[in-house]
Amino acid sequence: MAEDTKERSDNEWQGSPLQMGSGLDPYGIQEIVIEFDTGDEEVLKPQGRPEFGSYELHETSTYLDIIKGQLRLSER
């Protein structure tokens, strides 16, 4: 796996979505935690099921792209 990817013993994975192709199974994702530099965090969980489906992951990626754009605007 890539150098900046970390696999922890407690089944917590950190990395970018682009690193999914390096062997990480996208199934079984139960929550996505976004941790900001301020110490705040946002926990995203699937609605109506225990794991994210492909559509929910796609929508989550759109949401993350929006957050990224807002953070870049706030840096200006």
PyRosetta script that sets phi, psi and omega in degrees:
from pyrosetta import init, pose_from_sequence

init()
pose = pose_from_sequence("MAEDTKERSDNEWQGSPLQMGSGLDPYGIQEIVIEFDTGDEEVLKPQGRPEFGSYELHETSTYLDIIKGQLRLSER")
pose.set_psi(1, 167.0)
pose.set_omega(1, -177.4)
pose.set_phi(2, -66.3)
pose.set_psi(2, 156.2)
pose.set_omega(2, -177.6)
pose.set_phi(3, -59.6)
pose.set_psi(3, -39.2)
pose.set_omega(3, -175.8)
pose.set_phi(4, -87.9)
pose.set_psi(4, 6.9)
pose.set_omega(4, 175.7)
pose.set_phi(5, -93.5)
pose.set_psi(5, 137.2)
pose.set_omega(5, -179.5)
pose.set_phi(6, -124.9)
pose.set_psi(6, 129.3)
pose.set_omega(6, 173.4)
pose.set_phi(7, -111.6)
pose.set_psi(7, 124.9)
pose.set_omega(7, -176.8)
pose.set_phi(8, -103.5)
pose.set_psi(8, 157.0)
pose.set_omega(8, -178.0)
pose.set_phi(9, -67.5)
pose.set_psi(9, -23.6)
pose.set_omega(9, -179.7)
pose.set_phi(10, -88.6)
pose.set_psi(10, 22.4)
pose.set_omega(10, 175.8)
pose.set_phi(11, 66.9)
pose.set_psi(11, 28.3)
pose.set_omega(11, 176.3)
pose.set_phi(12, -104.6)
pose.set_psi(12, 129.6)
pose.set_omega(12, -177.2)
pose.set_phi(13, -115.9)
pose.set_psi(13, 140.0)
pose.set_omega(13, 174.0)
pose.set_phi(14, -127.0)
pose.set_psi(14, 138.1)
pose.set_omega(14, 179.1)
pose.set_phi(15, 164.8)
pose.set_psi(15, -173.6)
pose.set_omega(15, 179.8)
pose.set_phi(16, -100.4)
pose.set_psi(16, 159.1)
pose.set_omega(16, 177.4)
pose.set_phi(17, -60.2)
pose.set_psi(17, -25.9)
pose.set_omega(17, 178.8)
pose.set_phi(18, -66.4)
pose.set_psi(18, -21.7)
pose.set_omega(18, -179.6)
pose.set_phi(19, -84.7)
pose.set_psi(19, -0.3)
pose.set_omega(19, 178.0)
pose.set_phi(20, -61.3)
pose.set_psi(20, -31.1)
pose.set_omega(20, -179.2)
pose.set_phi(21, -69.0)
pose.set_psi(21, -9.8)
pose.set_omega(21, -177.4)
pose.set_phi(22, -90.1)
pose.set_psi(22, 23.5)
pose.set_omega(22, 172.5)
pose.set_phi(23, 110.9)
pose.set_psi(23, -1.6)
pose.set_omega(23, 178.9)
pose.set_phi(24, -79.3)
pose.set_psi(24, 130.9)
pose.set_omega(24, 179.6)
pose.set_phi(25, -81.5)
pose.set_psi(25, 120.2)
pose.set_omega(25, -177.5)
pose.set_phi(26, -76.5)
pose.set_psi(26, -5.3)
pose.set_omega(26, 179.8)
pose.set_phi(27, -86.6)
pose.set_psi(27, 149.4)
pose.set_omega(27, 178.1)
pose.set_phi(28, 91.2)
pose.set_psi(28, 9.5)
pose.set_omega(28, 178.7)
pose.set_phi(29, -76.1)
pose.set_psi(29, 119.2)
pose.set_omega(29, -176.0)
pose.set_phi(30, -102.0)
pose.set_psi(30, -23.8)
pose.set_omega(30, 175.7)
pose.set_phi(31, -159.1)
pose.set_psi(31, 155.1)
pose.set_omega(31, 176.8)
pose.set_phi(32, -123.3)
pose.set_psi(32, 125.0)
pose.set_omega(32, -178.6)
pose.set_phi(33, -110.4)
pose.set_psi(33, 124.1)
pose.set_omega(33, 176.8)
pose.set_phi(34, -105.4)
pose.set_psi(34, 119.2)
pose.set_omega(34, -179.4)
pose.set_phi(35, -111.6)
pose.set_psi(35, 123.6)
pose.set_omega(35, -177.9)
pose.set_phi(36, -94.2)
pose.set_psi(36, 160.5)
pose.set_omega(36, 179.7)
pose.set_phi(37, -60.9)
pose.set_psi(37, -24.1)
pose.set_omega(37, -179.4)
pose.set_phi(38, -76.5)
pose.set_psi(38, -8.1)
pose.set_omega(38, -177.3)
pose.set_phi(39, 98.1)
pose.set_psi(39, -12.3)
pose.set_omega(39, 176.5)
pose.set_phi(40, -71.4)
pose.set_psi(40, 153.6)
pose.set_omega(40, 174.7)
pose.set_phi(41, -142.3)
pose.set_psi(41, 154.4)
pose.set_omega(41, 178.5)
pose.set_phi(42, -127.1)
pose.set_psi(42, 130.5)
pose.set_omega(42, -179.5)
pose.set_phi(43, -109.4)
pose.set_psi(43, 122.7)
pose.set_omega(43, 178.0)
pose.set_phi(44, -104.8)
pose.set_psi(44, 129.7)
pose.set_omega(44, 179.4)
pose.set_phi(45, -127.3)
pose.set_psi(45, 149.4)
pose.set_omega(45, 178.6)
pose.set_phi(46, -68.3)
pose.set_psi(46, 151.7)
pose.set_omega(46, 179.6)
pose.set_phi(47, -99.8)
pose.set_psi(47, 126.6)
pose.set_omega(47, 173.6)
pose.set_phi(48, 81.6)
pose.set_psi(48, 5.2)
pose.set_omega(48, 177.4)
pose.set_phi(49, -156.7)
pose.set_psi(49, 162.5)
pose.set_omega(49, -176.8)
pose.set_phi(50, -77.5)
pose.set_psi(50, -21.3)
pose.set_omega(50, -177.2)
pose.set_phi(51, -129.9)
pose.set_psi(51, 154.9)
pose.set_omega(51, 176.0)
pose.set_phi(52, -69.3)
pose.set_psi(52, 139.3)
pose.set_omega(52, 170.9)
pose.set_phi(53, -94.9)
pose.set_psi(53, 173.9)
pose.set_omega(53, -176.5)
pose.set_phi(54, -63.1)
pose.set_psi(54, -39.2)
pose.set_omega(54, -180.0)
pose.set_phi(55, -65.5)
pose.set_psi(55, -41.8)
pose.set_omega(55, 179.5)
pose.set_phi(56, -64.9)
pose.set_psi(56, -37.4)
pose.set_omega(56, 177.1)
pose.set_phi(57, -66.6)
pose.set_psi(57, -37.6)
pose.set_omega(57, 177.5)
pose.set_phi(58, -64.5)
pose.set_psi(58, -45.0)
pose.set_omega(58, 178.1)
pose.set_phi(59, -64.9)
pose.set_psi(59, -35.8)
pose.set_omega(59, 177.2)
pose.set_phi(60, -65.1)
pose.set_psi(60, -38.8)
pose.set_omega(60, 178.1)
pose.set_phi(61, -65.2)
pose.set_psi(61, -35.8)
pose.set_omega(61, 175.9)
pose.set_phi(62, -64.2)
pose.set_psi(62, -43.3)
pose.set_omega(62, 178.3)
pose.set_phi(63, -61.4)
pose.set_psi(63, -43.6)
pose.set_omega(63, 179.0)
pose.set_phi(64, -64.3)
pose.set_psi(64, -34.9)
pose.set_omega(64, 177.1)
pose.set_phi(65, -65.7)
pose.set_psi(65, -37.9)
pose.set_omega(65, 177.0)
pose.set_phi(66, -65.0)
pose.set_psi(66, -44.8)
pose.set_omega(66, 178.2)
pose.set_phi(67, -60.2)
pose.set_psi(67, -42.7)
pose.set_omega(67, 179.5)
pose.set_phi(68, -59.5)
pose.set_psi(68, -43.4)
pose.set_omega(68, 179.1)
pose.set_phi(69, -64.2)
pose.set_psi(69, -40.5)
pose.set_omega(69, 178.9)
pose.set_phi(70, -66.5)
pose.set_psi(70, -38.1)
pose.set_omega(70, 178.2)
pose.set_phi(71, -66.7)
pose.set_psi(71, -38.3)
pose.set_omega(71, 177.9)
pose.set_phi(72, -66.0)
pose.set_psi(72, -38.6)
pose.set_omega(72, 178.1)
pose.set_phi(73, -65.9)
pose.set_psi(73, -37.0)
pose.set_omega(73, -178.9)
pose.set_phi(74, -72.3)
pose.set_psi(74, -18.9)
pose.set_omega(74, 177.8)
pose.set_phi(75, -77.8)
pose.set_psi(75, -18.2)
pose.set_omega(75, -176.4)
pose.set_phi(76, -74.7)
pose.dump_pdb("model.pdb")
